[in-house]
Amino acid sequence: MKYFHLIWAALFRRKTRTLLTLASILAAFLLFGLLDGVRTSFDELGRNADGAQRLQTSSRLSLVQMLPLALEPRIRQVANIEDVTYASWFGGAYQSPKNQIFSFAVAPNYLDLYPEIEFDPAQREAWQQTRTGILVGQGLMKRFDWKVGQKIPLQSTIFPNSDGSLNWSFDIVGVIRARDPRQSGLTDQLVLMHYKYFEESTPYINSEVAWYVSKVADVRRADAAAKAIDALSANSPHETRTMSEQAALAAQLKQVADIGMIVGSIMGAVFFTLLLLTGNTMAQAVRERTSELAVLKTIGFTSTSVLCMVLAESVLLVLLGGALGLGLAALLGPLVSAGSGGAINLPAIGWGSWLLGLGLMVGIGLLVGALPALRAMRLNIVDALAGR
């Protein structure tokens, strides 16, 4: 653009004001990049080839409503079902209730339905032979500096054991990890214990499980299998709801919090504030240069040229701050994931996020520059030079 040097000079006419505005835009798009990563990581839970073959069956009433263990052999008889396993919440915490851990009591064949989870076969065999044994995600092993063979105490925030206390003791017999490092977030934070030990050690569980996981032979007929599973307990005290693993995870998360709505609300508030701030900066910048804009018109610049120059200045301001913010988010994402020991797994900012961010930058730049640009375009030369 042949007028770029004029736009650049106008943008940094007041360096302090411009730099402070750029810092605000940078912070807004840094937050956008990090929060969009959080939203994406939750959206991708269960979205893989193995997950597409799994159905999750839980109570139609609530996630905390238990289902009878006697339902398992009946699910196995449903057409298109290859294998079935089950699990229950444990609600574990380590040392303090603040250190919550994804801990499940699972069936012996649980890992057979999760080929994306990697483990040492010898350690799995040790787990099968150890009543109090647990398999622990490698992220938790690093986070708490645990070792295989170590005995650790866990508190259950839900189930007391047979002596009435919430304190349980387990033996670490193996480590589990995700085969694909990009999907390591949840796996790295898992603790898997024996359902049989869990059931025998608490008086609050009597041949009941929280959910079933079924593997389908033909993904194309998964919906029919889901309906057939739900038909098994229709009109009973324990009616079920069966859906794909991804849909089930999304439903469970929404019962805790609607991540998409939270992220959208935060970003809406941030960008609304950014509109006001950047709009005020541009309005003040154009108002200060009224006589200069009049001189440009006097020496031959058309009203359209002046309009485009002000809009370009506004868009350039937002693009500079926004690109820096998204770039910083791309650098900080892996550092946050590594620093959390895998508890927070922010994916890399992909092309979709970059394109959405660039679209927002251009849109915000045009929006906040529209009124000042129109004012500059309609500027009367005589009135402007006379200071009116």
N, C-alpha and C positions, 0 to 999 in steps of 0.2 A: 504494500500500500504506500503510495507516494506521500501521503500525509502522516505516516506513522510517527515521524520525528516530532511533529506538532502535537499529536495525541500523547506521546510519551512525556513531552515537556509539560503539557497541561496537567497530566496525571500526578507528576511529582513537583508541582508548583509549590505545594505545601507539604514538605516531606514528612514532617512529624504526623500530621493528620492522616496522610496516605498510609504510612507504615502502621499506625494504630488500627486503621480500618482493615488493612491487609491481615494483621494479627487476628482480628475478630473473625474474618472470613476463613482464615486458616484453621482456627479453633472449631468453627462450625463444620467444616468439611472433614476435619480430623475425626470429630465425633460421628459424622455421617459414615465414614469409612469403617470405623470400629464397630458401630452399632449394626451396620449392614452385614458385617462379618458375623456378628452374633446371630442375626436373623437367618442368614444363610446356613450357619452351622446347625441350627435347630431344624430348618427345613430339610436338610439332608439326612437327618436321622432315619435310618431304616431304608434309605433310598439307594439300594444296590441290588445286584443280580440275585444274591442269595436271599435278601430280604423280600424280593418279589415272590419267592416261593413259600413264604411263611404267612400264616394267618394267626391272629391273636384272638383268643376267646376270653372274655371277662364278663362280669355281671352287668346286666342291662341297667341295674339301679345305680350302682356306684363302684368305683375302683376298690373301695375298702370292703365291699360285700364279697364274702368267700363263696367258692363253688365246691360241690362235693367231689372228692377224689374218685368216686365211682363213675364219674362221667368220662374218665379217660378211655376205658375199653370200648365204650359206645362211640366215641369220636373216631377211634381206630377203624370202626366198621363202615364209616362214611366213605362213599365212592370218591376216588381221586385223592384220598389222604394216604400218604406214604408212611408217616411217622408222627408221633405225638409226644410232647414233653410238657412239663408244668413247672411253675415257680411261685414263690410267695415273697412278699415284702418281709424284710427283717428290720429295717429302719436303724441301721447301725451308726454308731458314732465312736470316735477314738479319743480318749482322754477327756474330751469336753463335748457337750451337745453341739457346740459350734462346728466341730469337725465332722460334718455329716458325710457318710460314705454310702455309695450305691451298693447295698448288700442284699443278696437274694438267697433264699433257700431253694435249691433246685433239685430236679430229678437226676438220677445217675446218667441218663442219656442226654442231658441238656446240651452239652457241647457238640453232640452229633448233629444237631440241627443248626449249628452256627459254625460252618466251615471257615468263615472269615476270621475266627478267633484262633490264634496260634498258641501252641503249648508243647512242652516236652512230653512225649508219650509216657516216659517213666514217671514223671511227676503226676500225670493224670492217674496212672495206676496206683501211685502212693496215696493220692486223694481218695480213690475208690476204697482203699484198704484202711483209711484212717477216719474213724467216726467223727472226730472233732476237727478234721482237716479242712482247710480252705484254700482256694486258688485265688490269687491276688493280682490285680492289674499292675503292670510294671510302673505306671505313673505313681500309684500309691506306694509301691516299694521304695521308689526314689524319694517321694515326698516325706515319708516318715522314717526312712533309713531302715526299713525292715530287711530281714534275711530269711532265706528258706531254712526251715527247721526251728525258727523262733516261735515261741508261744506268746500270743498277744491277747490282751483283754479288749473286748468291745462292749459298748453299752447299746442296748436296744431301746430306742425311743418309743417303741410300740408294745413289745411283748416281754413281760417278765419271765424268768425261767422257773424251774420247779421249786426253788427255795424262796421265791417271791421277789427277788432282787432283779434289777435290770442289767446286772453285770454277767457277761458270758466270757468264756475262755476258749480260744481256738489255736490250732497249730497250722502255721504256714507250711504247706507241702509243695507248692508250685506257683509259677508265675504265668500269667496269660497276657497276650498282646495282640494287637490287630495286625493281620497280614498286610493291609494297606495302611501306611502311616497317616494318610490323609483322613482316615476314619478312626483314629485312635482315641478320640476324645472320651467316649463313654467306656470303651473297653479298658482303657488304662486306669479307670477309677472304680472298676468292679471288684466285688468280693463275692465269691460263690461258695456256699456251704451246703452240706447235705440236708435235704428236706427231712429225711428220716430222723436225724439227730435233732433238728429243729422241732419236729412234731412231738417227739418223745420228751423233750426238755421243757416244754411250755404247756400249761393246762388250758391255754386259750385256743389251741388248734386241735381239732379232732377229725382227721381224714378230710381236711379241706385245703384248697389251694386258692391263690389269688387269680391266676390266669393260666390258660393252656396255650401252647404254641404248636401249630400243626404245619407239617410240610406237605405241599400239594405236588402231585406228579405232573399235572398240566396246568400251567399258570392261566391259560385261556379259560379254564373251567373253575377258577378259584371262587368266583361269585356264587356259583351253584353249590360248591362245597360249603361255603360260609352259611348259606341259607339252610342247608341240610343240617349243619351242626346246631344252629339256633333252633331248628325244629325239634331237636331231641329234648329240649327242656321247655318247650312252649307251654304256657298255662300252668307252670309249676312255680313253687316258691323261689326258685333260683334260675329265672330266665336269663339267657345269655345274649351277648352281642358280639358277633364275630366280624372282623374286618382285616384288611391288610395290615402288616406290621407298621408301615409308615403312617397310615391313617390312625392306628391305635396309639402310636407315640404322640402324634399331633393332638389327639383327643385328651390323652393324659396330661400333656403339657398345658392345654387350655383350661383344665380343671384347676391347675395351680396358678397359671398366669397366661394371658394371651400375649405372647412375645411380639407378634406382628403389630398388635394394637399399641403396646407399650413403646416399641421402637418408633412407630409412626407418630405417636403423640409427642414424644420427646423431640423428634426431628421437626415436626410441624411447629412446635414452640420456638425451637432454635432458629429455623429459617424465617419465621415471622419476625422475630427480633432482628435478624440479619437484614431483612427488607427495610425495616425502619431505620436501622443504623446506616446502611449503605445509601439508602434514599436520601437521608439527611446530608450525608457527606457530598453526594453528587449535586444536590440542590444548592448547598452552600458554595461548592466549587464553581458552579456556573454563575451564581449570583455575584461572586467576587470578580468574575471575568467579563462582566457585561460590556464594558467599554472595549475590551480586547476583541470580543466577538463582533462588535460593531465595526471595528477597524478591519477585521477579516472580510466582512460584507462589503465595506467601502472599497477594498482593493480588488474585488471581483469574485469572492467566494459566494456561491449561491446559497439560498436558504436550505436547500436539500443537502448541500455539502456540509453546512454547519450542523444540521440535524444528525447526519451520519457520523460526524466526528465526535459529537457528544455521546451518542450511543456507543460508538466504538470504545471511547474512554471508559464508559461504565462497564461494558462487557470485559474489557481488558483488566480492569481492577478486580472483578470477581474471578476471572479466569486465573490470574496470578495467585491470588490467595487460595482459591479452591484447589488448583493443581498442587500447590505446596502442601495443603492439608491432606489431600488424598495420598500424595507421595509419602508423607510422614506416617500416615495410617498403614500404608503397605510395609514400611520398615518396622513399625512398632508391633504389628500383628504377630509375627513370629516370635518377637522378644517377649510379648505378653504370654503367649502359649508356652514358651520354654520356661519363663519365670514362674508360672503357676504349676509346674510339674505335670502338665497335661490336664489339670482341672478345667482350664479354659482353653478351648481349641479353636482359634480364629483362623478360618481359611484365608488363603491369599486373595487379595482383591482382584477379581477377574475382569474380563472385558465388559461384562454386563454392568458391573458396578461403576467402572470407569465411564462407560457411555452414559449411564444414568446420571452420574456426577457431572459430566460435561454438559449434558442437557440442562441440568439444574443451574449450572453456572451461567450458561448463555441466557436461559430464561429469566433468572434473577437479574442479570446485568441489563437486559432489555427492559424489564419491568421497572427497575429503579431509575433507569436513565430516560424513560419515556417522557415524563413531565418536564424535567430540565431541558431535554432536547427540543421538545415542542416550544418551550418558552424561548430557547435560543433561536429557533427557526422563525418565530413570529416577531423577533426583536426589531423594533423600529430604530434605524440608524441615528436619526436626529435626536430622538428621546434618549437613546443610550449614551451618546456622546455628550449630551447636555446634563447627564446625571439624573434624568427623571425616570 
